[in-house]
Amino acid sequence: MMETTHSARPHVVVVGGGFAGINSAHALAHSDADGTLVDRHQYQTFQPLLYQVSSDYLPAEEDGAAFRSVFRRQANLTVRIAVSVSIDRSDRKLGPEDGSTLEYDYVILAAGVETSSFDIAAIIPLKQRALDPSNGRLGWLGLTMRRRRSGVA
Ligand SMILES: Cc1cc2nc3c(=O)[nH]c(=O)nc-3n(C[C@H](O)[C@H](O)[C@H](O)COP(=O)(O)OP(=O)(O)OC[C@H]3O[C@@H](n4cnc5c(N)ncnc54)[C@H](O)[C@@H]3O)c2cc1C
């Protein structure tokens, strides 16, 4: 499946909707370009509040915001929920994992970083539990919610 922008305006693809990606996408608002924000989730995770969520000071719903809400007034931006797995820089194509192709004129890579465990073995499972999305919406958040639901303190 091939996707084209059908526009003479430059197409800017932003990979990642964290602080960097959201600010990059917002910066396009008054430009003569069209943008597509690609993120694996439909919401931004506001990482500095993870402590509060994990300790139940804050409901999960209040940590982060849905992209559709963040960009509801930005007509030149499309949000695409997809995991980006490849970039063909010579042909300027991004490859989401669903096999489709997203063409771009410019690409901004804002996919975050890998957290270091500094080779401290005891930290590794804690880190995975904290931030691995497959372990709930947010790992340790999922753990907290499951404990809450099951009545385990
Ligand atoms: C618990 C905690 C507390 C923190 N507290 C503070 C603080 O008080 N002050 C401070 O300045 N910083 C703090 N930080 C650090 C700060 O949150 C990060 O520096 C910041 O979130 C990085 O932003 P980013 O946009 O680079 O990446 P991220 O916020 O990690 O965003 C990356 C985005 O890219 C998406 N993504 C990744 N790979 C792909 C892919 N292949 N395809 C599609 N989408 C993808 C992810 O879903 C994510 O939405 C804290 C971090 C943590 C974990």
The ligand as an SDF file (V2000), in Angstrom:
LIG
                    3D

 53 58  0  0  0  0  0  0  0  0999 V2000
    9.7210    8.7820   35.4050 C   0  0  0  0  0  0  0  0  0  0  0  0
   10.2990    9.8950   34.5810 C   0  0  0  0  0  0  0  0  0  0  0  0
   10.3600   11.1920   35.1030 C   0  0  0  0  0  0  0  0  0  0  0  0
   10.9100   12.2350   34.3530 C   0  0  0  0  0  0  0  0  0  0  0  0
   10.9420   13.4910   34.8820 N   0  0  0  0  0  0  0  0  0  0  0  0
   11.4410   14.5260   34.1580 C   0  0  0  0  0  0  0  0  0  0  0  0
   11.4560   15.8560   34.6740 C   0  0  0  0  0  0  0  0  0  0  0  0
   11.0160   16.1190   35.7970 O   0  0  0  0  0  0  0  0  0  0  0  0
   11.9750   16.8420   33.8870 N   0  0  0  0  0  0  0  0  0  0  0  0
   12.4620   16.5900   32.6390 C   0  0  0  0  0  0  0  0  0  0  0  0
   12.9200   17.5280   31.9630 O   0  0  0  0  0  0  0  0  0  0  0  0
   12.4630   15.3430   32.1230 N   0  0  0  0  0  0  0  0  0  0  0  0
   11.9720   14.3010   32.8440 C   0  0  0  0  0  0  0  0  0  0  0  0
   11.9830   13.0320   32.3280 N   0  0  0  0  0  0  0  0  0  0  0  0
   12.5690   12.8300   31.0110 C   0  0  0  0  0  0  0  0  0  0  0  0
   11.5970   13.2580   29.9250 C   0  0  0  0  0  0  0  0  0  0  0  0
   10.3130   12.6980   30.1700 O   0  0  0  0  0  0  0  0  0  0  0  0
   12.1560   12.7770   28.5870 C   0  0  0  0  0  0  0  0  0  0  0  0
   13.3930   13.3990   28.3830 O   0  0  0  0  0  0  0  0  0  0  0  0
   11.2130   13.1330   27.4540 C   0  0  0  0  0  0  0  0  0  0  0  0
    9.9720   12.4990   27.6140 O   0  0  0  0  0  0  0  0  0  0  0  0
   11.8410   12.7430   26.1310 C   0  0  0  0  0  0  0  0  0  0  0  0
   10.9810   13.2030   25.1320 O   0  0  0  0  0  0  0  0  0  0  0  0
   11.0970   12.6360   23.6790 P   0  0  0  0  0  0  0  0  0  0  0  0
   10.0720   13.3310   22.8460 O   0  0  0  0  0  0  0  0  0  0  0  0
   12.5080   12.6970   23.2250 O   0  0  0  0  0  0  0  0  0  0  0  0
   10.7540   11.0730   23.7980 O   0  0  0  0  0  0  0  0  0  0  0  0
    9.4960   10.3210   24.4020 P   0  0  0  0  0  0  0  0  0  0  0  0
    8.7240   11.1520   25.3470 O   0  0  0  0  0  0  0  0  0  0  0  0
   10.0180    8.9960   24.8590 O   0  0  0  0  0  0  0  0  0  0  0  0
    8.5600   10.0940   23.1280 O   0  0  0  0  0  0  0  0  0  0  0  0
    8.8980    9.1810   22.1340 C   0  0  0  0  0  0  0  0  0  0  0  0
    7.6180    8.8150   21.3840 C   0  0  0  0  0  0  0  0  0  0  0  0
    7.9730    8.0520   20.2280 O   0  0  0  0  0  0  0  0  0  0  0  0
    7.0740    6.9690   20.0970 C   0  0  0  0  0  0  0  0  0  0  0  0
    7.8140    5.9340   19.3850 N   0  0  0  0  0  0  0  0  0  0  0  0
    8.9820    5.3590   19.7440 C   0  0  0  0  0  0  0  0  0  0  0  0
    9.3970    4.4920   18.8000 N   0  0  0  0  0  0  0  0  0  0  0  0
    8.4490    4.5350   17.8200 C   0  0  0  0  0  0  0  0  0  0  0  0
    8.3140    3.8770   16.5670 C   0  0  0  0  0  0  0  0  0  0  0  0
    9.2360    2.9980   16.1240 N   0  0  0  0  0  0  0  0  0  0  0  0
    7.2190    4.1300   15.8120 N   0  0  0  0  0  0  0  0  0  0  0  0
    6.2730    5.0080   16.2410 C   0  0  0  0  0  0  0  0  0  0  0  0
    6.3600    5.6690   17.4080 N   0  0  0  0  0  0  0  0  0  0  0  0
    7.4360    5.4370   18.1860 C   0  0  0  0  0  0  0  0  0  0  0  0
    6.6910    6.6040   21.5190 C   0  0  0  0  0  0  0  0  0  0  0  0
    5.4230    5.9430   21.5510 O   0  0  0  0  0  0  0  0  0  0  0  0
    6.6530    7.9710   22.1900 C   0  0  0  0  0  0  0  0  0  0  0  0
    5.3570    8.5490   22.1410 O   0  0  0  0  0  0  0  0  0  0  0  0
   11.4320   11.9750   33.0670 C   0  0  0  0  0  0  0  0  0  0  0  0
   11.3640   10.6720   32.5380 C   0  0  0  0  0  0  0  0  0  0  0  0
   10.8090    9.6460   33.2760 C   0  0  0  0  0  0  0  0  0  0  0  0
   10.7320    8.2360   32.6840 C   0  0  0  0  0  0  0  0  0  0  0  0
  1  2  1  0
  2  3  1  0
  2 52  2  0
  3  4  2  0
  4  5  1  0
  4 50  1  0
  5  6  2  0
  6  7  1  0
  6 13  1  0
  7  8  2  0
  7  9  1  0
  9 10  1  0
 10 11  2  0
 10 12  1  0
 12 13  2  0
 13 14  1  0
 14 15  1  0
 14 50  1  0
 15 16  1  0
 16 17  1  0
 16 18  1  0
 18 19  1  0
 18 20  1  0
 20 21  1  0
 20 22  1  0
 22 23  1  0
 23 24  1  0
 24 25  2  0
 24 26  1  0
 24 27  1  0
 27 28  1  0
 28 29  2  0
 28 30  1  0
 28 31  1  0
 31 32  1  0
 32 33  1  0
 33 34  1  0
 33 48  1  0
 34 35  1  0
 35 36  1  0
 35 46  1  0
 36 37  1  0
 36 45  1  0
 37 38  2  0
 38 39  1  0
 39 40  1  0
 39 45  2  0
 40 41  1  0
 40 42  2  0
 42 43  1  0
 43 44  2  0
 44 45  1  0
 46 47  1  0
 46 48  1  0
 48 49  1  0
 50 51  2  0
 51 52  1  0
 52 53  1  0
M  END
$$$$
